[in-house]
Amino acid sequence: TAEAGKNKKEKAKKDSSECEDWRWGPCVPNSKDCGLGYREGTCKDESKKLKCKIPCNWKKKFGADCKYKFESWGGCSAQTGVKTRSGILKKALYNAQCEEIVYVTKPCSSKIKSKSKGQ
C-alpha cells in the first residue's frame, strides 16, 4: 500500500510543478507604476503568473522586491539642502537583482526658516 500513497504524493507534487529553479520577473502593475499587478515566472518550459502588489508609497527606483534596512537620516547638507541615508540589502525576493547598498535623499525640513518674511 506504500505505492498508493506514493501515487497520491506524485499527483500533489504535479499540481504545484516539479520545477524547482523558478526565475521570477519584477512585479508589473496593471496600471500606472504602483498597485496590483502580476509577476511572471519561468522554469524550463513552464511559466506562471502570480498576483503581486507594489505599494504606492514605495521607493520605486529600488523595486518592490528589494527590502532594505535603512539607517537614520544624516545631517542636512548646507550646499545641497538635502539629507541622505543609506540602506543595506536585507532581502531580495524572487531572486530579484538588488543593489547591496542604496542611498536616498530628501529635502531638509523647512521648519527652521526664520519667520521674518511676513512684512
C-alpha positions as protocol buffer text, in pm:
chain_id: "A"
residue {
  index: 1
  type: THR
  ca { x: 0 y: 0 z: 0 }
}
residue {
  index: 2
  type: ALA
  ca { x: 304 y: 228 z: 8 }
}
residue {
  index: 3
  type: GLU
  ca { x: 266 y: 251 z: -370 }
}
residue {
  index: 4
  type: ALA
  ca { x: -85 y: 404 z: -338 }
}
residue {
  index: 5
  type: GLY
  ca { x: 50 y: 668 z: -101 }
}
residue {
  index: 6
  type: LYS
  ca { x: 332 y: 743 z: -341 }
}
residue {
  index: 7
  type: ASN
  ca { x: 90 y: 799 z: -629 }
}
residue {
  index: 8
  type: LYS
  ca { x: -106 y: 1045 z: -420 }
}
residue {
  index: 9
  type: LYS
  ca { x: 213 y: 1233 z: -336 }
}
residue {
  index: 10
  type: GLU
  ca { x: 319 y: 1241 z: -702 }
}
residue {
  index: 11
  type: LYS
  ca { x: -16 y: 1390 z: -803 }
}
residue {
  index: 12
  type: ALA
  ca { x: 3 y: 1664 z: -540 }
}
residue {
  index: 13
  type: LYS
  ca { x: 356 y: 1746 z: -649 }
}
residue {
  index: 14
  type: LYS
  ca { x: 246 y: 1760 z: -1015 }
}
residue {
  index: 15
  type: ASP
  ca { x: -13 y: 2028 z: -939 }
}
residue {
  index: 16
  type: SER
  ca { x: 240 y: 2262 z: -782 }
}
residue {
  index: 17
  type: SER
  ca { x: 502 y: 2188 z: -1053 }
}
residue {
  index: 18
  type: GLU
  ca { x: 809 y: 1969 z: -1025 }
}
residue {
  index: 19
  type: CYS
  ca { x: 1036 y: 2251 z: -1131 }
}
residue {
  index: 20
  type: GLU
  ca { x: 1247 y: 2397 z: -850 }
}
residue {
  index: 21
  type: ASP
  ca { x: 1454 y: 2657 z: -1031 }
}
residue {
  index: 22
  type: TRP
  ca { x: 1194 y: 2929 z: -1088 }
}
residue {
  index: 23
  type: ARG
  ca { x: 1309 y: 3264 z: -1224 }
}
residue {
  index: 24
  type: TRP
  ca { x: 1071 y: 3545 z: -1131 }
}
residue {
  index: 25
  type: GLY
  ca { x: 1044 y: 3874 z: -1312 }
}
residue {
  index: 26
  type: PRO
  ca { x: 964 y: 4204 z: -1142 }
}
residue {
  index: 27
  type: CYS
  ca { x: 614 y: 4289 z: -1028 }
}
residue {
  index: 28
  type: VAL
  ca { x: 446 y: 4476 z: -1314 }
}
residue {
  index: 29
  type: PRO
  ca { x: 149 y: 4688 z: -1204 }
}
residue {
  index: 30
  type: ASN
  ca { x: -173 y: 4666 z: -1407 }
}
residue {
  index: 31
  type: SER
  ca { x: -183 y: 5043 z: -1443 }
}
residue {
  index: 32
  type: LYS
  ca { x: 45 y: 5338 z: -1361 }
}
residue {
  index: 33
  type: ASP
  ca { x: 353 y: 5249 z: -1157 }
}
residue {
  index: 34
  type: CYS
  ca { x: 205 y: 5102 z: -839 }
}
residue {
  index: 35
  type: GLY
  ca { x: -85 y: 4898 z: -708 }
}
residue {
  index: 36
  type: LEU
  ca { x: -197 y: 4547 z: -801 }
}
residue {
  index: 37
  type: GLY
  ca { x: -23 y: 4364 z: -1080 }
}
residue {
  index: 38
  type: TYR
  ca { x: 143 y: 4040 z: -1184 }
}
residue {
  index: 39
  type: ARG
  ca { x: 488 y: 3889 z: -1193 }
}
residue {
  index: 40
  type: GLU
  ca { x: 582 y: 3620 z: -1440 }
}
residue {
  index: 41
  type: GLY
  ca { x: 789 y: 3319 z: -1350 }
}
residue {
  index: 42
  type: THR
  ca { x: 957 y: 3070 z: -1577 }
}
residue {
  index: 43
  type: CYS
  ca { x: 1117 y: 2737 z: -1511 }
}
residue {
  index: 44
  type: LYS
  ca { x: 1243 y: 2525 z: -1800 }
}
residue {
  index: 45
  type: ASP
  ca { x: 941 y: 2519 z: -2034 }
}
residue {
  index: 46
  type: GLU
  ca { x: 681 y: 2615 z: -1772 }
}
residue {
  index: 47
  type: SER
  ca { x: 558 y: 2963 z: -1692 }
}
residue {
  index: 48
  type: LYS
  ca { x: 331 y: 3102 z: -1423 }
}
residue {
  index: 49
  type: LYS
  ca { x: 182 y: 3436 z: -1326 }
}
residue {
  index: 50
  type: LEU
  ca { x: 149 y: 3542 z: -964 }
}
residue {
  index: 51
  type: LYS
  ca { x: -53 y: 3832 z: -832 }
}
residue {
  index: 52
  type: CYS
  ca { x: 162 y: 4096 z: -666 }
}
residue {
  index: 53
  type: LYS
  ca { x: 130 y: 4448 z: -534 }
}
residue {
  index: 54
  type: ILE
  ca { x: 362 y: 4748 z: -531 }
}
residue {
  index: 55
  type: PRO
  ca { x: 278 y: 4990 z: -251 }
}
residue {
  index: 56
  type: CYS
  ca { x: 219 y: 5337 z: -394 }
}
residue {
  index: 57
  type: ASN
  ca { x: 448 y: 5500 z: -138 }
}
residue {
  index: 58
  type: TRP
  ca { x: 735 y: 5265 z: -226 }
}
residue {
  index: 59
  type: LYS
  ca { x: 1080 y: 5385 z: -333 }
}
residue {
  index: 60
  type: LYS
  ca { x: 1024 y: 5292 z: -696 }
}
residue {
  index: 61
  type: LYS
  ca { x: 1385 y: 5303 z: -808 }
}
residue {
  index: 62
  type: PHE
  ca { x: 1474 y: 5007 z: -584 }
}
residue {
  index: 63
  type: GLY
  ca { x: 1187 y: 4787 z: -698 }
}
residue {
  index: 64
  type: ALA
  ca { x: 937 y: 4630 z: -461 }
}
residue {
  index: 65
  type: ASP
  ca { x: 1135 y: 4305 z: -439 }
}
residue {
  index: 66
  type: CYS
  ca { x: 1440 y: 4457 z: -271 }
}
residue {
  index: 67
  type: LYS
  ca { x: 1399 y: 4506 z: 102 }
}
residue {
  index: 68
  type: TYR
  ca { x: 1648 y: 4732 z: 280 }
}
residue {
  index: 69
  type: LYS
  ca { x: 1733 y: 4817 z: 637 }
}
residue {
  index: 70
  type: PHE
  ca { x: 1784 y: 5193 z: 648 }
}
residue {
  index: 71
  type: GLU
  ca { x: 1996 y: 5390 z: 890 }
}
residue {
  index: 72
  type: SER
  ca { x: 1859 y: 5707 z: 1044 }
}
residue {
  index: 73
  type: TRP
  ca { x: 1878 y: 6026 z: 837 }
}
residue {
  index: 74
  type: GLY
  ca { x: 2211 y: 6208 z: 832 }
}
residue {
  index: 75
  type: GLY
  ca { x: 2254 y: 6579 z: 893 }
}
residue {
  index: 76
  type: CYS
  ca { x: 2144 y: 6843 z: 648 }
}
residue {
  index: 77
  type: SER
  ca { x: 2397 y: 6944 z: 382 }
}
residue {
  index: 78
  type: ALA
  ca { x: 2415 y: 7322 z: 356 }
}
residue {
  index: 79
  type: GLN
  ca { x: 2543 y: 7302 z: -5 }
}
residue {
  index: 80
  type: THR
  ca { x: 2266 y: 7082 z: -142 }
}
residue {
  index: 81
  type: GLY
  ca { x: 1980 y: 7141 z: 104 }
}
residue {
  index: 82
  type: VAL
  ca { x: 1919 y: 6766 z: 131 }
}
residue {
  index: 83
  type: LYS
  ca { x: 1990 y: 6495 z: 383 }
}
residue {
  index: 84
  type: THR
  ca { x: 2092 y: 6140 z: 299 }
}
residue {
  index: 85
  type: ARG
  ca { x: 2066 y: 5795 z: 446 }
}
residue {
  index: 86
  type: SER
  ca { x: 2184 y: 5458 z: 327 }
}
residue {
  index: 87
  type: GLY
  ca { x: 2009 y: 5124 z: 323 }
}
residue {
  index: 88
  type: ILE
  ca { x: 2173 y: 4781 z: 333 }
}
residue {
  index: 89
  type: LEU
  ca { x: 2006 y: 4498 z: 145 }
}
residue {
  index: 90
  type: LYS
  ca { x: 1813 y: 4279 z: 387 }
}
residue {
  index: 91
  type: LYS
  ca { x: 1623 y: 4053 z: 149 }
}
residue {
  index: 92
  type: ALA
  ca { x: 1590 y: 4005 z: -227 }
}
residue {
  index: 93
  type: LEU
  ca { x: 1254 y: 3846 z: -309 }
}
residue {
  index: 94
  type: TYR
  ca { x: 1202 y: 3621 z: -610 }
}
residue {
  index: 95
  type: ASN
  ca { x: 1574 y: 3627 z: -698 }
}
residue {
  index: 96
  type: ALA
  ca { x: 1550 y: 3999 z: -774 }
}
residue {
  index: 97
  type: GLN
  ca { x: 1865 y: 4179 z: -881 }
}
residue {
  index: 98
  type: CYS
  ca { x: 1916 y: 4428 z: -599 }
}
residue {
  index: 99
  type: GLU
  ca { x: 2187 y: 4678 z: -512 }
}
residue {
  index: 100
  type: GLU
  ca { x: 2374 y: 4579 z: -194 }
}
residue {
  index: 101
  type: ILE
  ca { x: 2368 y: 4938 z: -63 }
}
residue {
  index: 102
  type: VAL
  ca { x: 2137 y: 5218 z: -172 }
}
residue {
  index: 103
  type: TYR
  ca { x: 2130 y: 5586 z: -86 }
}
residue {
  index: 104
  type: VAL
  ca { x: 1821 y: 5801 z: -60 }
}
residue {
  index: 105
  type: THR
  ca { x: 1797 y: 6176 z: -19 }
}
residue {
  index: 106
  type: LYS
  ca { x: 1519 y: 6410 z: 80 }
}
residue {
  index: 107
  type: PRO
  ca { x: 1494 y: 6786 z: 116 }
}
residue {
  index: 108
  type: CYS
  ca { x: 1585 y: 6917 z: 459 }
}
residue {
  index: 109
  type: SER
  ca { x: 1300 y: 7025 z: 679 }
}
residue {
  index: 110
  type: SER
  ca { x: 1198 y: 7382 z: 603 }
}
residue {
  index: 111
  type: LYS
  ca { x: 1064 y: 7442 z: 954 }
}
residue {
  index: 112
  type: ILE
  ca { x: 1388 y: 7610 z: 1061 }
}
residue {
  index: 113
  type: LYS
  ca { x: 1343 y: 7909 z: 826 }
}
residue {
  index: 114
  type: SER
  ca { x: 1308 y: 8240 z: 1004 }
}
residue {
  index: 115
  type: LYS
  ca { x: 963 y: 8392 z: 1045 }
}
residue {
  index: 116
  type: SER
  ca { x: 1069 y: 8742 z: 940 }
}
residue {
  index: 117
  type: LYS
  ca { x: 937 y: 8704 z: 586 }
}
residue {
  index: 118
  type: GLY
  ca { x: 590 y: 8850 z: 653 }
}
residue {
  index: 119
  type: GLN
  ca { x: 607 y: 9228 z: 613 }
}
